[in-house]
Amino acid sequence: MKIEHLEERVIDYRNSIKTVVDKRMLWKTSTRPLLVKTLQTITEQYNIGWKVQELSWIHNNEAVNITFDSFPPELIDCTNLIPAYQFIPGGALVFSQSYNGDIYVVMIYPEIENAPQESNLIELGIYAPKSLTEKLIVEKVDEFLKEMIRWEVPQLKNKVGF
């Protein structure tokens, strides 16, 4: 094989880097602002103790999430009836940009101290930044709420017989 045979691979490599840069620019210019706006609108319209966080990690990886931070204000009186009740914050829906510019959507369950957990993370999908729309974001928030409801009030398994 001659050095000239590498030309096609070099072109492919350059194109792959350009694709990543394009995805990361799209995240910065439209996807991230859309996520923040949509999630903030949701938290303002439905005040159930959640908030939006914008995160930035090492090597330019960024994320936007919606997380349960406090108890829903309208239910505070209910908790006063059971003084031992303790709200467990921390469930989150995370939209995280990966190294290649794609967006990973994951759900994280609240952590209960000293409780064994099989897995506190569920992957809800991987998307190109251009495919994230308000509709998709709302659908993921809906999935997240359904999972949090199942986590808060798990279905009891019925035993047949004794």
N, CA and C atoms as an extended XYZ file, in Angstrom:
486
Properties=species:S:1:pos:R:3:atomname:S:1:resname:S:1:resid:I:1 pbc="F F F"
N         0.853       -1.176        0.000 N   MET     1
C         0.000        0.000        0.000 CA  MET     1
C         0.899        1.240        0.000 C   MET     1
N         0.521        2.225       -0.779 N   LYS     2
C         1.288        3.456       -0.879 CA  LYS     2
C         0.642        4.549       -0.026 C   LYS     2
N         1.440        5.542        0.290 N   ILE     3
C         0.963        6.667        1.097 CA  ILE     3
C        -0.253        7.327        0.451 C   ILE     3
N        -0.302        7.410       -0.836 N   GLU     4
C        -1.397        8.055       -1.554 CA  GLU     4
C        -2.752        7.397       -1.279 C   GLU     4
N        -2.691        6.106       -0.902 N   HIS     5
C        -3.934        5.382       -0.598 CA  HIS     5
C        -4.629        5.926        0.646 C   HIS     5
N        -3.896        6.690        1.440 N   LEU     6
C        -4.472        7.246        2.676 CA  LEU     6
C        -5.326        8.488        2.425 C   LEU     6
N        -5.271        9.019        1.243 N   GLU     7
C        -5.981       10.267        0.957 CA  GLU     7
C        -7.473       10.178        1.280 C   GLU     7
N        -8.091        9.081        0.891 N   GLU     8
C        -9.531        8.934        1.163 CA  GLU     8
C        -9.815        8.930        2.666 C   GLU     8
N        -8.987        8.227        3.454 N   ARG     9
C        -9.156        8.194        4.914 CA  ARG     9
C        -8.952        9.569        5.528 C   ARG     9
N        -7.965       10.301        5.019 N   VAL    10
C        -7.690       11.642        5.531 CA  VAL    10
C        -8.895       12.556        5.264 C   VAL    10
N        -9.457       12.455        4.086 N   ILE    11
C       -10.654       13.250        3.758 CA  ILE    11
C       -11.801       12.866        4.680 C   ILE    11
N       -12.014       11.571        4.898 N   ASP    12
C       -13.069       11.107        5.805 CA  ASP    12
C       -12.852       11.634        7.222 C   ASP    12
N       -11.601       11.614        7.669 N   TYR    13
C       -11.287       12.094        9.009 CA  TYR    13
C       -11.592       13.587        9.130 C   TYR    13
N       -11.172       14.367        8.159 N   ARG    14
C       -11.465       15.809        8.175 CA  ARG    14
C       -12.973       16.047        8.224 C   ARG    14
N       -13.712       15.281        7.425 N   ASN    15
C       -15.173       15.424        7.415 CA  ASN    15
C       -15.785       15.042        8.759 C   ASN    15
N       -15.225       14.021        9.414 N   SER    16
C       -15.768       13.620       10.717 CA  SER    16
C       -15.546       14.723       11.756 C   SER    16
N       -14.383       15.365       11.726 N   ILE    17
C       -14.115       16.471       12.649 CA  ILE    17
C       -15.063       17.632       12.360 C   ILE    17
N       -15.295       17.925       11.101 N   LYS    18
C       -16.224       18.994       10.725 CA  LYS    18
C       -17.631       18.684       11.227 C   LYS    18
N       -18.054       17.424       11.121 N   THR    19
C       -19.377       17.021       11.613 CA  THR    19
C       -19.502       17.269       13.113 C   THR    19
N       -18.486       16.899       13.870 N   VAL    20
C       -18.501       17.119       15.321 CA  VAL    20
C       -18.566       18.610       15.628 C   VAL    20
N       -17.759       19.405       14.958 N   VAL    21
C       -17.769       20.854       15.179 CA  VAL    21
C       -19.142       21.429       14.848 C   VAL    21
N       -19.736       20.997       13.749 N   ASP    22
C       -21.075       21.473       13.375 CA  ASP    22
C       -22.107       21.130       14.449 C   ASP    22
N       -22.066       19.899       14.971 N   LYS    23
C       -23.013       19.494       16.018 CA  LYS    23
C       -22.810       20.318       17.282 C   LYS    23
N       -21.553       20.560       17.643 N   ARG    24
C       -21.268       21.324       18.861 CA  ARG    24
C       -21.701       22.784       18.701 C   ARG    24
N       -21.557       23.332       17.516 N   MET    25
C       -22.010       24.701       17.257 CA  MET    25
C       -23.534       24.771       17.309 C   MET    25
N       -24.201       23.767       16.765 N   LEU    26
C       -25.658       23.729       16.800 CA  LEU    26
C       -26.150       23.659       18.242 C   LEU    26
N       -25.469       22.859       19.080 N   TRP    27
C       -25.793       22.787       20.504 CA  TRP    27
C       -25.702       24.182       21.125 C   TRP    27
N       -24.618       24.859       20.834 N   LYS    28
C       -24.360       26.172       21.438 CA  LYS    28
C       -25.353       27.227       20.964 C   LYS    28
N       -25.665       27.234       19.667 N   THR    29
C       -26.484       28.306       19.107 CA  THR    29
C       -27.991       28.066       19.196 C   THR    29
N       -28.430       26.802       19.156 N   SER    30
C       -29.884       26.597       19.171 CA  SER    30
C       -30.376       25.506       20.107 C   SER    30
N       -29.695       24.376       20.187 N   THR    31
C       -30.213       23.268       20.985 CA  THR    31
C       -30.221       23.595       22.476 C   THR    31
N       -29.104       24.052       22.988 N   ARG    32
C       -29.023       24.381       24.416 CA  ARG    32
C       -30.013       25.500       24.786 C   ARG    32
N       -30.064       26.618       24.029 N   PRO    33
C       -31.059       27.646       24.364 CA  PRO    33
C       -32.506       27.121       24.330 C   PRO    33
N       -32.808       26.237       23.365 N   LEU    34
C       -34.154       25.659       23.301 CA  LEU    34
C       -34.435       24.799       24.528 C   LEU    34
N       -33.461       23.997       24.941 N   LEU    35
C       -33.625       23.170       26.140 CA  LEU    35
C       -33.886       24.033       27.363 C   LEU    35
N       -33.061       25.047       27.550 N   VAL    36
C       -33.206       25.923       28.720 CA  VAL    36
C       -34.571       26.600       28.714 C   VAL    36
N       -34.944       27.176       27.578 N   LYS    37
C       -36.233       27.884       27.473 CA  LYS    37
C       -37.404       26.941       27.740 C   LYS    37
N       -37.392       25.775       27.108 N   THR    38
C       -38.508       24.834       27.253 CA  THR    38
C       -38.604       24.319       28.692 C   THR    38
N       -37.481       23.925       29.275 N   LEU    39
C       -37.503       23.401       30.643 CA  LEU    39
C       -37.864       24.485       31.653 C   LEU    39
N       -37.412       25.720       31.434 N   GLN    40
C       -37.797       26.805       32.339 CA  GLN    40
C       -39.286       27.105       32.237 C   GLN    40
N       -39.820       27.059       31.031 N   THR    41
C       -41.267       27.256       30.852 CA  THR    41
C       -42.043       26.184       31.607 C   THR    41
N       -41.585       24.947       31.526 N   ILE    42
C       -42.248       23.841       32.230 CA  ILE    42
C       -42.203       24.062       33.739 C   ILE    42
N       -41.025       24.422       34.276 N   THR    43
C       -40.910       24.599       35.736 CA  THR    43
C       -41.735       25.780       36.220 C   THR    43
N       -41.880       26.822       35.391 N   GLU    44
C       -42.695       27.978       35.782 CA  GLU    44
C       -44.183       27.659       35.704 C   GLU    44
N       -44.569       26.893       34.700 N   GLN    45
C       -45.986       26.568       34.530 CA  GLN    45
C       -46.458       25.537       35.554 C   GLN    45
N       -45.584       24.613       35.920 N   TYR    46
C       -45.937       23.553       36.858 CA  TYR    46
C       -44.950       23.579       38.021 C   TYR    46
N       -45.286       24.300       39.054 N   ASN    47
C       -44.403       24.477       40.197 CA  ASN    47
C       -44.524       23.277       41.141 C   ASN    47
N       -43.711       22.256       40.862 N   ILE    48
C       -43.756       21.055       41.703 CA  ILE    48
C       -42.413       20.795       42.389 C   ILE    48
N       -41.644       21.858       42.567 N   GLY    49
C       -40.400       21.728       43.311 CA  GLY    49
C       -39.187       21.396       42.469 C   GLY    49
N       -39.275       21.583       41.168 N   TRP    50
C       -38.119       21.292       40.330 CA  TRP    50
C       -37.475       22.567       39.834 C   TRP    50
N       -36.254       22.428       39.349 N   LYS    51
C       -35.538       23.583       38.809 CA  LYS    51
C       -34.694       23.128       37.629 C   LYS    51
N       -34.271       24.111       36.825 N   VAL    52
C       -33.427       23.852       35.666 CA  VAL    52
C       -31.987       24.185       36.046 C   VAL    52
N       -31.070       23.317       35.644 N   GLN    53
C       -29.647       23.547       35.889 CA  GLN    53
C       -28.907       23.498       34.559 C   GLN    53
N       -27.934       24.385       34.415 N   GLU    54
C       -27.035       24.351       33.261 CA  GLU    54
C       -25.669       23.942       33.800 C   GLU    54
N       -25.123       22.883       33.236 N   LEU    55
C       -23.869       22.325       33.732 CA  LEU    55
C       -22.786       22.385       32.661 C   LEU    55
N       -21.551       22.582       33.110 N   SER    56
C       -20.411       22.578       32.202 CA  SER    56
C       -19.304       21.762       32.852 C   SER    56
N       -18.831       20.735       32.143 N   TRP    57
C       -17.815       19.855       32.677 CA  TRP    57
C       -16.499       20.045       31.947 C   TRP    57
N       -15.538       19.297       32.346 N   ILE    58
C       -14.220       19.320       31.722 CA  ILE    58
C       -14.332       18.941       30.246 C   ILE    58
N       -13.465       19.490       29.435 N   HIS    59
C       -13.387       19.199       28.003 CA  HIS    59
C       -14.634       19.630       27.241 C   HIS    59
N       -15.231       20.720       27.654 N   ASN    60
C       -16.354       21.338       26.935 CA  ASN    60
C       -17.623       20.507       26.876 C   ASN    60
N       -17.744       19.481       27.683 N   ASN    61
C       -19.007       18.758       27.738 CA  ASN    61
C       -19.973       19.575       28.585 C   ASN    61
N       -21.177       19.727       28.079 N   GLU    62
C       -22.182       20.527       28.767 CA  GLU    62
C       -23.472       19.738       28.882 C   GLU    62
N       -24.321       20.182       29.805 N   ALA    63
C       -25.616       19.536       29.980 CA  ALA    63
C       -26.618       20.548       30.493 C   ALA    63
N       -27.874       20.241       30.256 N   VAL    64
C       -28.989       20.985       30.829 CA  VAL    64
C       -29.878       19.935       31.460 C   VAL    64
N       -30.309       20.183       32.703 N   ASN    65
C       -31.204       19.206       33.319 CA  ASN    65
C       -32.327       19.885       34.067 C   ASN    65
N       -33.321       19.083       34.345 N   ILE    66
C       -34.425       19.504       35.203 CA  ILE    66
C       -34.394       18.513       36.363 C   ILE    66
N       -34.389       19.036       37.577 N   THR    67
C       -34.213       18.175       38.740 CA  THR    67
C       -35.180       18.564       39.849 C   THR    67
N       -35.582       17.570       40.628 N   PHE    68
C       -36.415       17.840       41.786 CA  PHE    68
C       -35.529       18.338       42.907 C   PHE    68
N       -35.779       19.575       43.320 N   ASP    69
C       -34.932       20.268       44.279 CA  ASP    69
C       -35.618       20.445       45.630 C   ASP    69
N       -36.935       20.577       45.607 N   SER    70
C       -37.672       20.800       46.848 CA  SER    70
C       -39.058       20.168       46.742 C   SER    70
N       -39.717       20.124       47.871 N   PHE    71
C       -41.052       19.537       47.934 CA  PHE    71
C       -42.051       20.476       47.265 C   PHE    71
N       -43.053       19.949       46.560 N   PRO    72
C       -44.058       20.817       45.940 CA  PRO    72
C       -44.721       21.720       46.991 C   PRO    72
N       -44.706       23.036       46.772 N   PRO    73
C       -45.210       23.980       47.777 CA  PRO    73
C       -46.638       23.712       48.248 C   PRO    73
N       -47.526       23.322       47.332 N   GLU    74
C       -48.929       23.137       47.737 CA  GLU    74
C       -49.147       21.884       48.595 C   GLU    74
N       -48.103       21.039       48.722 N   LEU    75
C       -48.252       19.830       49.530 CA  LEU    75
C       -47.534       19.912       50.881 C   LEU    75
N       -46.954       21.058       51.188 N   ILE    76
C       -46.220       21.220       52.447 CA  ILE    76
C       -47.111       20.896       53.652 C   ILE    76
N       -48.360       21.335       53.633 N   ASP    77
C       -49.260       21.058       54.752 CA  ASP    77
C       -49.436       19.563       54.989 C   ASP    77
N       -49.420       18.768       53.923 N   CYS    78
C       -49.547       17.313       54.053 CA  CYS    78
C       -48.370       16.735       54.843 C   CYS    78
N       -47.178       17.238       54.597 N   THR    79
C       -46.006       16.688       55.280 CA  THR    79
C       -46.000       17.039       56.759 C   THR    79
N       -46.653       18.119       57.118 N   ASN    80
C       -46.727       18.487       58.535 CA  ASN    80
C       -47.539       17.467       59.325 C   ASN    80
N       -48.397       16.705       58.643 N   LEU    81
C       -49.200       15.682       59.309 CA  LEU    81
C       -48.350       14.465       59.685 C   LEU    81
N       -47.233       14.282       59.016 N   ILE    82
C       -46.340       13.153       59.286 CA  ILE    82
C       -44.934       13.725       59.494 C   ILE    82
N       -44.599       14.093       60.717 N   PRO    83
C       -43.308       14.749       60.977 CA  PRO    83
C       -42.093       13.922       60.555 C   PRO    83
N       -42.197       12.612       60.533 N   ALA    84
C       -41.055       11.769       60.184 CA  ALA    84
C       -40.831       11.697       58.674 C   ALA    84
N       -41.791       12.185       57.875 N   TYR    85
C       -41.658       12.115       56.423 CA  TYR    85
C       -40.508       13.004       55.967 C   TYR    85
N       -39.698       12.479       55.052 N   GLN    86
C       -38.587       13.255       54.518 CA  GLN    86
C       -38.600       13.170       52.999 C   GLN    86
N       -38.685       14.327       52.361 N   PHE    87
C       -38.637       14.414       50.907 CA  PHE    87
C       -37.226       14.047       50.434 C   PHE    87
N       -37.140       13.243       49.383 N   ILE    88
C       -35.846       12.831       48.844 CA  ILE    88
C       -35.646       13.560       47.512 C   ILE    88
N       -34.807       14.607       47.511 N   PRO    89
C       -34.568       15.349       46.270 CA  PRO    89
C       -33.600       14.606       45.357 C   PRO    89
N       -33.463       15.078       44.148 N   GLY    90
C       -32.379       14.582       43.311 CA  GLY    90
C       -32.735       13.867       42.041 C   GLY    90
N       -33.975       13.471       41.836 N   GLY    91
C       -34.306       12.874       40.548 CA  GLY    91
C       -34.058       13.907       39.459 C   GLY    91
N       -33.503       13.493       38.329 N   ALA    92
C       -33.182       14.462       37.285 CA  ALA    92
C       -33.339       13.869       35.890 C   ALA    92
N       -33.716       14.737       34.971 N   LEU    93
C       -33.727       14.419       33.550 CA  LEU    93
C       -32.602       15.246       32.939 C   LEU    93
N       -31.623       14.571       32.338 N   VAL    94
C       -30.402       15.236       31.878 CA  VAL    94
C       -30.271       15.128       30.360 C   VAL    94
N       -30.034       16.273       29.736 N   PHE    95
C       -29.722       16.353       28.313 CA  PHE    95
C       -28.248       16.736       28.251 C   PHE    95
N       -27.381       15.786       27.912 N   SER    96
C       -25.936       16.002       27.994 CA  SER    96
C       -25.285       15.866       26.631 C   SER    96
N       -24.477       16.852       26.274 N   GLN    97
C       -23.763       16.779       25.006 CA  GLN    97
C       -22.526       15.914       25.178 C   GLN    97
N       -22.366       14.943       24.298 N   SER    98
C       -21.215       14.045       24.373 CA  SER    98
C       -20.042       14.621       23.590 C   SER    98
N       -18.929       13.932       23.653 N   TYR    99
C       -17.712       14.366       22.970 CA  TYR    99
C       -17.918       14.551       21.468 C   TYR    99
N       -18.820       13.750       20.863 N   ASN   100
C       -19.014       13.832       19.416 CA  ASN   100
C       -20.141       14.776       19.010 C   ASN   100
N       -20.717       15.473       20.005 N   GLY   101
C       -21.751       16.454       19.707 CA  GLY   101
C       -23.166       15.936       19.796 C   GLY   101
N       -23.351       14.608       19.880 N   ASP   102
C       -24.697       14.069       20.044 CA  ASP   102
C       -25.191       14.350       21.456 C   ASP   102
N       -26.511       14.272       21.638 N   ILE   103
C       -27.126       14.570       22.925 CA  ILE   103
C       -27.635       13.274       23.551 C   ILE   103
N       -27.106       12.964       24.726 N   TYR   104
C       -27.578       11.811       25.496 CA  TYR   104
C       -28.663       12.304       26.446 C   TYR   104
N       -29.768       11.584       26.477 N   VAL   105
C       -30.846       11.916       27.395 CA  VAL   105
C       -30.932       10.774       28.402 C   VAL   105
N       -30.723       11.108       29.666 N   VAL   106
C       -30.764       10.106       30.724 CA  VAL   106
C       -31.622       10.605       31.876 C   VAL   106
N       -32.138        9.661       32.609 N   MET   107
C       -32.904        9.947       33.808 CA  MET   107
C       -32.147        9.379       34.992 C   MET   107
N       -32.028       10.169       36.036 N   ILE   108
C       -31.346        9.723       37.249 CA  ILE   108
C       -32.365        9.707       38.388 C   ILE   108
N       -32.425        8.575       39.083 N   TYR   109
C       -33.320        8.470       40.241 CA  TYR   109
C       -32.692        9.169       41.447 C   TYR   109
N       -33.525        9.612       42.381 N   PRO   110
C       -32.971       10.156       43.628 CA  PRO   110
C       -32.177        9.074       44.346 C   PRO   110
N       -31.143        9.486       45.049 N   GLU   111
C       -30.349        8.525       45.812 CA  GLU   111
C       -30.832        8.474       47.243 C   GLU   111
N       -31.047        7.264       47.697 N   ILE   112
C       -31.438        7.053       49.087 CA  ILE   112
C       -30.200        6.557       49.814 C   ILE   112
N       -29.803        7.310       50.827 N   GLU   113
C       -28.595        6.964       51.565 CA  GLU   113
C       -28.704        5.577       52.181 C   GLU   113
N       -27.664        4.789       52.049 N   ASN   114
C       -27.541        3.437       52.594 CA  ASN   114
C       -28.539        2.439       52.024 C   ASN   114
N       -29.139        2.747       50.902 N   ALA   115
C       -30.063        1.797       50.281 CA  ALA   115
C       -29.407        1.216       49.030 C   ALA   115
N       -29.456       -0.109       48.885 N   PRO   116
C       -28.874       -0.701       47.676 CA  PRO   116
C       -29.709       -0.319       46.455 C   PRO   116
N       -29.030        0.072       45.401 N   GLN   117
C       -29.743        0.425       44.180 CA  GLN   117
C       -29.173       -0.386       43.035 C   GLN   117
N       -30.083       -0.997       42.283 N   GLU   118
C       -29.648       -1.784       41.141 CA  GLU   118
C       -29.010       -0.859       40.100 C   GLU   118
N       -29.705        0.168       39.748 N   SER   119
C       -29.192        1.161       38.811 CA  SER   119
C       -29.989        2.433       39.017 C   SER   119
N       -29.287        3.541       39.185 N   ASN   120
C       -30.023        4.771       39.401 CA  ASN   120
C       -30.072        5.620       38.132 C   ASN   120
N       -29.798        4.998       36.977 N   LEU   121
C       -29.749        5.732       35.721 CA  LEU   121
C       -30.464        4.948       34.627 C   LEU   121
N       -31.277        5.648       33.851 N   ILE   122
C       -31.941        5.038       32.693 CA  ILE   122
C       -31.623        5.890       31.472 C   ILE   122
N       -31.136        5.261       30.422 N   GLU   123
C       -30.877        5.987       29.186 CA  GLU   123
C       -32.183        6.100       28.409 C   GLU   123
N       -32.546        7.330       28.030 N   LEU   124
C       -33.784        7.569       27.301 CA  LEU   124
C       -33.547        7.856       25.817 C   LEU   124
N       -32.294        7.855       25.385 N   GLY   125
C       -32.027        8.029       23.962 CA  GLY   125
C       -30.799        8.861       23.674 C   GLY   125
N       -30.354        8.769       22.429 N   ILE   126
C       -29.235        9.551       21.921 CA  ILE   126
C       -29.742       10.243       20.657 C   ILE   126
N       -29.538       11.556       20.584 N   TYR   127
C       -30.104       12.343       19.496 CA  TYR   127
C       -29.068       13.297       18.906 C   TYR   127
N       -29.186       13.545       17.616 N   ALA   128
C       -28.401       14.604       16.985 CA  ALA   128
C       -28.987       15.930       17.463 C   ALA   128
N       -28.166       16.944       17.683 N   PRO   129
C       -28.679       18.220       18.181 CA  PRO   129
C       -29.820       18.791       17.337 C   PRO   129
N       -29.770       18.598       16.025 N   LYS   130
C       -30.820       19.165       15.168 CA  LYS   130
C       -32.160       18.463       15.347 C   LYS   130
N       -32.164       17.272       15.940 N   SER   131
C       -33.427       16.536       16.099 CA  SER   131
C       -34.147       16.867       17.409 C   SER   131
N       -33.502       17.613       18.299 N   LEU   132
C       -34.168       18.002       19.544 CA  LEU   132
C       -35.123       19.164       19.273 C   LEU   132
N       -36.394       18.915       19.494 N   THR   133
C       -37.434       19.923       19.303 CA  THR   133
C       -38.167       20.099       20.627 C   THR   133
N       -38.987       21.126       20.712 N   GLU   134
C       -39.785       21.326       21.917 CA  GLU   134
C       -40.657       20.099       22.176 C   GLU   134
N       -41.228       19.545       21.116 N   LYS   135
C       -42.080       18.356       21.244 CA  LYS   135
C       -41.304       17.193       21.873 C   LYS   135
N       -40.089       16.939       21.384 N   LEU   136
C       -39.285       15.839       21.919 CA  LEU   136
C       -38.905       16.100       23.371 C   LEU   136
N       -38.571       17.332       23.687 N   ILE   137
C       -38.208       17.687       25.068 CA  ILE   137
C       -39.389       17.427       26.002 C   ILE   137
N       -40.576       17.862       25.598 N   VAL   138
C       -41.779       17.642       26.413 CA  VAL   138
C       -42.061       16.147       26.561 C   VAL   138
N       -41.877       15.379       25.494 N   GLU   139
C       -42.068       13.924       25.575 CA  GLU   139
C       -41.105       13.299       26.586 C   GLU   139
N       -39.859       13.764       26.617 N   LYS   140
C       -38.874       13.227       27.563 CA  LYS   140
C       -39.217       13.627       28.992 C   LYS   140
N       -39.731       14.835       29.186 N   VAL   141
C       -40.166       15.245       30.527 CA  VAL   141
C       -41.344       14.377       30.966 C   VAL   141
N       -42.236       14.066       30.033 N   ASP   142
C       -43.367       13.182       30.330 CA  ASP   142
C       -42.874       11.799       30.752 C   ASP   142
N       -41.912       11.237       30.017 N   GLU   143
C       -41.317        9.933       30.386 CA  GLU   143
C       -40.693       10.004       31.774 C   GLU   143
N       -39.974       11.081       32.022 N   PHE   144
C       -39.317       11.292       33.312 CA  PHE   144
C       -40.341       11.308       34.444 C   PHE   144
N       -41.416       12.057       34.273 N   LEU   145
C       -42.448       12.115       35.316 CA  LEU   145
C       -43.091       10.754       35.545 C   LEU   145
N       -43.344       10.009       34.476 N   LYS   146
C       -43.918        8.668       34.619 CA  LYS   146
C       -42.987        7.766       35.423 C   LYS   146
N       -41.689        7.836       35.143 N   GLU   147
C       -40.720        7.018       35.887 CA  GLU   147
C       -40.630        7.459       37.344 C   GLU   147
N       -40.678        8.756       37.591 N   MET   148
C       -40.610        9.255       38.970 CA  MET   148
C       -41.847        8.828       39.754 C   MET   148
N       -42.997        8.818       39.096 N   ILE   149
C       -44.229        8.345       39.751 CA  ILE   149
C       -44.073        6.869       40.105 C   ILE   149
N       -43.546        6.068       39.174 N   ARG   150
C       -43.318        4.638       39.455 CA  ARG   150
C       -42.314        4.453       40.586 C   ARG   150
N       -41.330        5.340       40.652 N   TRP   151
C       -40.330        5.259       41.714 CA  TRP   151
C       -40.946        5.619       43.063 C   TRP   151
N       -41.764        6.677       43.087 N   GLU   152
C       -42.403        7.121       44.336 CA  GLU   152
C       -43.431        6.106       44.830 C   GLU   152
N       -44.233        5.582       43.914 N   VAL   153
C       -45.301        4.652       44.273 CA  VAL   153
C       -45.195        3.420       43.382 C   VAL   153
N       -44.262        2.522       43.724 N   PRO   154
C       -44.083        1.335       42.878 CA  PRO   154
C       -45.313        0.435       42.916 C   PRO   154
N       -45.532       -0.242       41.812 N   GLN   155
C       -46.634       -1.202       41.739 CA  GLN   155
C       -46.295       -2.400       42.623 C   GLN   155
N       -47.221       -2.777       43.469 N   LEU   156
C       -47.013       -3.954       44.305 CA  LEU   156
C       -47.204       -5.200       43.458 C   LEU   156
N       -46.324       -6.155       43.640 N   LYS   157
C       -46.448       -7.408       42.905 CA  LYS   157
C       -47.380       -8.321       43.708 C   LYS   157
N       -48.388       -8.811       43.044 N   ASN   158
C       -49.354       -9.677       43.696 CA  ASN   158
C       -48.886      -11.114       43.689 C   ASN   158
N       -48.906      -11.716       44.857 N   LYS   159
C       -48.572      -13.133       44.950 CA  LYS   159
C       -49.860      -13.936       44.817 C   LYS   159
N       -49.758      -15.056       44.121 N   VAL   160
C       -50.904      -15.944       44.007 CA  VAL   160
C       -50.720      -17.018       45.049 C   VAL   160
N       -51.649      -17.112       45.976 N   GLY   161
C       -51.578      -18.121       47.036 CA  GLY   161
C       -50.616      -17.720       48.136 C   GLY   161
N       -50.530      -18.565       49.140 N   PHE   162
C       -49.631      -18.306       50.281 CA  PHE   162
C       -48.746      -19.470       50.524 C   PHE   162
